């Protein structure tokens, strides 16, 4: 299986997109690509372009959101690093066969119509990695 193609994005947990976005757009000068609600994770996300990658700001929409629970323990800050992969289903299956701890054994819907799956932080010395498969451009 080939290595991931690139870092798709770095996810950053924030309490408020409205309060956080001006720093990224005005002070850092990053381009806001868009915002959307990701029901499966109970978050509203904002994507900011940086080179061929993105910064993904994640605001929880409920106290039950994984992001809300993360912030209860650790506060705002870097939540995960996402890799762009060709076949997230096959990659998760291979990782499971190799005994790698996973949060998702089967991909689920993510932002930008991507299929996503998270590896458990135990697999990577406390780092939460997300695998993203984006729809093929036609």
SULRA-V253480 format. One record per residue. N is the residue number from 1. RES is the residue in three letters. PHI is phi in whole degrees, -180 to 180 (* if undefined). D_LAST is the distance of its C-alpha to the last C-alpha in Angstrom with 1 decimal. Layout:
# SULRA-V253480
N;RES;PHI;D_LAST
N;RES;PHI;D_LAST
This chain:
# SULRA-V253480
1;UNK;*;24.2
2;UNK;-73;22.7
3;UNK;-67;23.5
4;UNK;-55;21.2
5;UNK;-73;18.9
6;UNK;-172;20.4
7;UNK;-79;22.1
8;UNK;-71;19.5
9;UNK;-165;22.3
10;UNK;-115;26.0
11;UNK;-89;27.1
12;UNK;-125;30.3
13;UNK;-77;32.4
14;UNK;-136;34.0
15;UNK;-76;36.4
16;UNK;-147;35.0
17;UNK;-63;31.8
18;UNK;-58;33.7
19;UNK;-81;36.4
20;UNK;-91;34.2
21;UNK;-55;31.4
22;UNK;-56;33.7
23;UNK;-61;34.7
24;UNK;-72;31.1
25;UNK;-87;30.2
26;UNK;-89;33.6
27;UNK;-80;35.5
28;UNK;-88;32.7
29;UNK;76;30.5
30;UNK;-79;27.2
31;UNK;-85;24.4
32;UNK;-75;23.8
33;UNK;-81;20.1
34;UNK;163;20.9
35;UNK;-127;22.9
36;UNK;-161;22.4
37;UNK;-98;24.5
38;UNK;-110;23.8
39;UNK;-58;26.0
40;UNK;-62;26.0
41;UNK;-111;27.6
42;UNK;55;29.6
43;UNK;-137;28.5
44;UNK;-108;27.2
45;UNK;-119;25.1
46;UNK;-127;24.5
47;UNK;-106;22.1
48;UNK;-121;23.4
49;UNK;-81;21.7
50;UNK;-144;23.7
51;UNK;63;22.3
52;UNK;-97;19.1
53;UNK;-121;20.4
54;UNK;-143;21.7
55;UNK;-103;24.9
56;UNK;-113;24.6
57;UNK;-89;27.7
58;UNK;-121;28.7
59;UNK;-109;31.2
60;UNK;-68;32.7
61;UNK;-100;32.9
62;UNK;-154;35.8
63;UNK;-69;38.5
64;UNK;-89;36.8
65;UNK;-63;33.6
66;UNK;-56;33.3
67;UNK;-70;33.1
68;UNK;-63;36.4
69;UNK;-66;38.0
70;UNK;-60;36.9
71;UNK;-69;38.4
72;UNK;-60;41.6
73;UNK;-86;42.2
74;UNK;-121;40.8
75;UNK;80;40.2
76;UNK;-70;37.3
77;UNK;146;35.5
78;UNK;-61;32.9
79;UNK;-105;31.7
80;UNK;-158;29.1
81;UNK;-119;26.8
82;UNK;-110;23.2
83;UNK;-103;21.5
84;UNK;-85;17.8
85;UNK;-127;17.6
86;UNK;-76;15.3
87;UNK;-139;17.1
88;UNK;-64;19.4
89;UNK;-63;21.0
90;UNK;-65;22.2
91;UNK;-65;23.3
92;UNK;-63;25.3
93;UNK;-63;26.9
94;UNK;-64;27.9
95;UNK;-62;29.3
96;UNK;-62;31.2
97;UNK;-59;32.7
98;UNK;-83;33.8
99;UNK;82;35.6
100;UNK;-76;33.6
101;UNK;-65;34.3
102;UNK;-121;31.3
103;UNK;-87;31.0
104;UNK;-120;28.1
105;UNK;-87;28.1
106;UNK;-123;25.2
107;UNK;-62;22.2
108;UNK;-131;22.1
109;UNK;-72;19.9
110;UNK;-127;19.8
111;UNK;-65;18.8
112;UNK;58;15.2
113;UNK;59;14.3
114;UNK;-84;15.1
115;UNK;-93;17.3
116;UNK;-131;20.5
117;UNK;-156;23.8
118;UNK;-106;26.9
119;UNK;-87;29.4
120;UNK;-69;32.9
121;UNK;-57;34.6
122;UNK;-60;37.3
123;UNK;-71;34.9
124;UNK;-136;34.7
125;UNK;53;38.0
126;UNK;92;37.3
127;UNK;-94;33.8
128;UNK;-89;31.2
129;UNK;-110;27.8
130;UNK;-115;24.6
131;UNK;-105;21.7
132;UNK;-124;18.2
133;UNK;-119;15.0
134;UNK;-90;12.1
135;UNK;-59;9.0
136;UNK;-68;6.3
137;UNK;-79;3.8
138;UNK;-103;0.0
